[in-house]
Amino acid sequence: MEFVHVSDTHLGYSQYGLSERANDFFEAFKEAVDYAVDRKVDFVIHTGDFFHSSRPSNRVLIQGMELVKRLKEAGIPVFVISGNHDRGSQVRDVSPLSILQPVGLHLVDGGVVEYDGIYIAGLKYISKAGLRQIELDRLFVEFLEETGEGFRILMLHQEFQPFFPESNLNLHTLLPEGFDYVGVGHYHVPQPPAQIKGSTVVYAGSTEFTAYNEKEDRQGKGFYHVKVKDGKVEADFVPIKNRRPFINLSVEGDRGLDELVSRIKESVEALNSEKKPVLVVKGKVKELSFREILSVLEREGLTDRLLHVQLNLTRDAGLSGEGLVVELQEDRIREEISRLIGDKALSEKVLEVIDSLKSFDTVEEAKKFLKENPELLDF
Ligand SMILES: [Mn+2]
């Protein structure tokens, strides 16, 4: 028995406001689907954030339908849970994934389905406030009791220890013995398979960058191909091949602009991709303005060879007060927010919204996401 475990495809995310990036997210997802079809796997599991938004546009819904239909026509069922990005409001609305159910998507947002002697349990993303209302360990046992003899899969979309050391959800204590494979989403960095309570636990990672991270770039973006033979589970990472390249450079101080430009040139020339790269420049500058950097790139004819330039620069404090960036410790900021709000449940909700905005590169994108997901601000 073989299956593909894919996660966090964020279909419909037009990063940097670019339709090319939305298309990249579609193509990366499609590469995983094509792989599943080519390898004739038995089924596909998707562990959440199928869509980037709980209100995907009509065009994006059609893209989602196309992918599910392609699998369906190949006789490959796909099982999915809702992530924090696409779960919809629990009170007012349903998950946008339910729209794809009539074309063959199996939404397993809290229960167990049986397919060909395989039991697939799933739970949608649950907020921190929601987690206080339920006991995950008991729920997992209930799921287990609903299964029969056969391969047992559990799909989740949360931050868990030991992968997230700061999480208070620990799989070592929450997970009962009995599941064979636990597929987890939410963490965009793929993790090597771990053995916990006799089960193979895998964070598949995302198929594209929602926020660029060089460590992830080295590891690649992709999905897992899982093979089960004689009770043995083998999960292999499959990188997305046709991915848009990112050039990641850093700049220190204001000197070195010429050097930076020649490094950009070199990097662009070294690439062998049909897709124009995204350039990410980070570092601390004193007086250099974004406009100056962009005008040099333009003069050197580099802007046409790049899809987008993302400047993550901070002003070196100590010179003028203009644009001064004060780097505060993150936990100090969190403490201060909690103190200002006072109410514990409310401040946790606000911090959760802030956490979900951390996966964006720009304020504009974060704003757009909030507009598309008004239930997040439904306090
Ligand atoms: Mn995600």
Residues whose N, C-alpha, C, O or C-beta is under 5 A from the ligand:
A	BS01	MN	D8 D49 H186
